[in-house]
Amino acid sequence: MTDKTETKEIYENHYVFENLEPELVIHIDDKEKEVPCRIVETVHNLEEAMGSDAPAKYHVELKIVPTELTEEHKESIFGGIPDSEEAWDDEYVRSVEIANYGLGVPAWRETGDNVKELKEKARKQAPSIEALIGFYLDKPVNKVGSTGWDILKDALTNESWMDAGLERAKEKRNKEKLDKEV
């Protein structure tokens, strides 16, 4: 049996789970669209970045990352990279670059001083993310209320995920106003 939690290191401290490939269907303009995804793990050394002000030594995060993009996003990410077609053709490199660009959906994160323990926790969490992916995408990813679904839709259509969250916040505020008036 294949270990579903094996990772492949793409760059230093950037990994992709090799055997986890969440399957999604998103509705765009009343049509169903399959969205191939990967789960990307990133390890941040907070002491290197922040020095003695770091709250802990490491921060590990998992993101759900679409592996398809619009041409506009593709050009934004890969346009300045030498051998960009090779990078695009490597699904693992593509996944990490898309996550770094900001089109990855935050699914799990933890901070601590023992990187080995943090990576083991991430490894145990990843299969749950794959199995319950819709629940992870339903959650807001910022204070505005943008969701993981908004991020994926942006990746496929260029419809701003931030604008989608702002629109949802306006609708909620208007509904609350109407409820108070009644």
Secondary structure in CASP SS format (residue, H / E / C, confidence):
PFRMAT SS
TARGET T0000
AUTHOR 0000-0000-0000
METHOD secondary structure of the structure
MODEL  1
M C 1.00
T C 1.00
D C 1.00
K C 1.00
T C 1.00
E C 1.00
T E 1.00
K E 1.00
E E 1.00
I E 1.00
Y E 1.00
E C 1.00
N C 1.00
H E 1.00
Y E 1.00
V E 1.00
F E 1.00
E C 1.00
N C 1.00
L C 1.00
E C 1.00
P C 1.00
E E 1.00
L E 1.00
V E 1.00
I E 1.00
H E 1.00
I E 1.00
D C 1.00
D C 1.00
K E 1.00
E E 1.00
K E 1.00
E E 1.00
V E 1.00
P E 1.00
C E 1.00
R E 1.00
I E 1.00
V E 1.00
E E 1.00
T E 1.00
V E 1.00
H E 1.00
N E 1.00
L H 1.00
E H 1.00
E H 1.00
A H 1.00
M H 1.00
G H 1.00
S H 1.00
D H 1.00
A C 1.00
P C 1.00
A C 1.00
K C 1.00
Y E 1.00
H E 1.00
V E 1.00
E E 1.00
L E 1.00
K E 1.00
I E 1.00
V E 1.00
P E 1.00
T C 1.00
E C 1.00
L C 1.00
T C 1.00
E H 1.00
E H 1.00
H H 1.00
K H 1.00
E H 1.00
S H 1.00
I H 1.00
F H 1.00
G C 1.00
G C 1.00
I C 1.00
P C 1.00
D C 1.00
S H 1.00
E H 1.00
E H 1.00
A H 1.00
W H 1.00
D H 1.00
D C 1.00
E H 1.00
Y H 1.00
V H 1.00
R H 1.00
S H 1.00
V H 1.00
E H 1.00
I H 1.00
A H 1.00
N H 1.00
Y H 1.00
G C 1.00
L C 1.00
G C 1.00
V E 1.00
P E 1.00
A E 1.00
W E 1.00
R E 1.00
E E 1.00
T E 1.00
G E 1.00
D C 1.00
N C 1.00
V H 1.00
K H 1.00
E H 1.00
L H 1.00
K H 1.00
E H 1.00
K H 1.00
A H 1.00
R H 1.00
K H 1.00
Q H 1.00
A H 1.00
P H 1.00
S H 1.00
I H 1.00
E H 1.00
A H 1.00
L C 1.00
I H 1.00
G H 1.00
F H 1.00
Y H 1.00
L H 1.00
D H 1.00
K C 1.00
P E 1.00
V C 1.00
N C 1.00
K C 1.00
V C 1.00
G C 1.00
S C 1.00
T E 1.00
G H 1.00
W H 1.00
D H 1.00
I H 1.00
L H 1.00
K H 1.00
D H 1.00
A H 1.00
L H 1.00
T H 1.00
N C 1.00
E C 1.00
S C 1.00
W H 1.00
M H 1.00
D H 1.00
A H 1.00
G H 1.00
L H 1.00
E H 1.00
R H 1.00
A H 1.00
K H 1.00
E H 1.00
K H 1.00
R H 1.00
N H 1.00
K H 1.00
E H 1.00
K H 1.00
L H 1.00
D H 1.00
K H 1.00
E H 1.00
V C 1.00
END
